[in-house]
């Protein structure tokens, strides 16, 4: 029995993790989603599974941005005491810092660690921006996807 039109609600992150689990080696998870996926077929299969006659709309929820709260590394760069306090919350950082004998070398290590973490944050944000472009591409190619 057909039920009319289907409206699909997709949690983008859960979908992504499910695809990674299902297709372990068929795509690179760093790509976020499979580049060669048949999205039209995917949505069509969901509509058929719901026994609907047509696909009205898909609402695909994705996060708009990533939040590096609570650390705010750039802000911490102007407060060395807070920066050390935050860094030493990590056991490895605390151990590495404790192993350095003199304060001048500790200060250098802290600044190097800060720069490393800022690079990692930048890379993470860049990767996330690429994922948004990919998601927007899916949305633009399929009229029924928002």
C-alpha positions in Angstrom: 0.0 0.0 0.0 1.4 3.4 -1.0 1.3 6.1 1.6 1.7 9.3 -0.6 4.7 11.6 -0.4 7.7 11.0 1.7 9.6 13.6 3.7 13.0 12.4 4.8 14.9 13.7 7.9 18.6 12.8 7.9 21.0 13.4 10.7 24.2 14.0 8.7 26.7 12.9 11.3 24.9 9.7 12.2 24.6 8.9 8.5 28.3 9.6 8.0 29.3 7.3 10.8 26.9 4.6 9.6 28.4 4.8 6.1 32.0 4.6 7.5 31.0 1.5 9.5 29.1 -0.1 6.6 31.7 0.6 3.8 34.9 0.3 5.9 37.3 0.4 3.0 35.2 1.5 0.0 35.8 5.2 0.7 38.2 7.3 2.6 36.4 8.6 5.8 38.5 11.8 5.6 36.5 12.6 2.4 33.5 12.9 4.8 31.1 11.1 2.5 31.6 8.8 -0.5 32.4 11.0 -3.5 30.8 8.6 -6.0 27.6 7.9 -4.0 24.3 7.6 -6.0 22.4 10.1 -3.8 19.4 10.0 -6.1 19.3 6.2 -5.7 19.8 6.6 -2.0 16.8 8.9 -1.6 14.8 6.8 -4.0 15.5 3.7 -1.9 14.3 5.5 1.3 11.1 6.6 -0.5 10.5 3.0 -1.7 11.2 1.6 1.8 8.5 4.0 3.2 6.2 2.7 0.4 5.6 6.3 -0.7 4.6 7.3 -4.2 6.9 10.3 -4.3 9.8 12.1 -2.6 8.5 15.4 -1.3 11.6 16.7 0.4 14.7 15.6 2.4 15.9 17.7 5.3 19.6 16.9 5.9 20.8 18.2 9.2 24.4 19.1 9.4 26.3 21.3 11.9 27.0 24.8 10.7 30.4 25.2 12.3 32.8 23.6 14.7 33.4 25.1 18.1 36.8 24.8 19.7 35.4 25.8 23.1 36.4 26.0 25.9 40.1 26.4 25.1 40.2 29.4 22.8 43.9 28.8 22.1 44.4 32.2 20.4 43.0 33.9 23.5 45.2 31.8 25.8 48.3 32.9 23.9 48.2 36.2 25.7 48.0 34.5 29.2 50.9 32.1 29.7 49.7 31.0 33.1 46.3 29.9 31.8 47.9 28.4 28.8 50.1 26.1 30.9 47.2 25.3 33.1 45.1 24.2 30.0 48.0 22.3 28.4 48.8 20.4 31.6 45.2 19.0 31.7 46.5 16.6 29.1 48.6 13.9 30.8 51.1 13.7 27.9 51.6 17.4 27.9 52.0 17.5 31.7 54.5 14.7 31.5 56.5 16.4 28.7 56.5 19.7 30.5 57.6 18.2 33.8 60.5 16.4 32.1 62.0 19.8 30.9 64.5 21.0 33.6 64.7 24.8 33.1 62.0 27.4 32.8 63.3 29.0 29.6 63.1 25.7 27.7 59.6 25.1 29.2 58.5 28.5 27.8 59.8 27.5 24.4 58.1 24.1 24.6 54.8 25.8 25.6 55.0 28.2 22.6 55.8 25.3 20.2 52.9 23.3 21.6 50.6 26.3 21.2 51.7 26.7 17.6 51.2 23.0 16.9 47.7 23.1 18.4 46.8 26.2 16.4 47.9 24.5 13.2 45.8 21.4 14.1 42.8 23.6 14.8 43.3 25.4 11.5 43.6 22.1 9.6 40.4 20.8 11.4 38.5 24.0 10.4 39.7 23.7 6.8 38.7 20.1 6.6 35.3 21.0 8.0 34.9 23.8 5.5 35.5 21.2 2.7 32.8 19.0 4.2 30.4 21.9 4.0 31.2 22.5 0.4 30.6 18.8 -0.3 27.2 18.9 1.5 26.2 22.0 -0.3 27.1 20.3 -3.6 24.6 17.5 -2.8 22.0 20.0 -1.8 22.4 22.0 -5.1 22.3 18.9 -7.3 19.0 17.5 -5.8 16.1 19.9 -5.7 14.3 17.9 -3.0 17.3 18.2 -0.5 17.7 21.0 2.0 
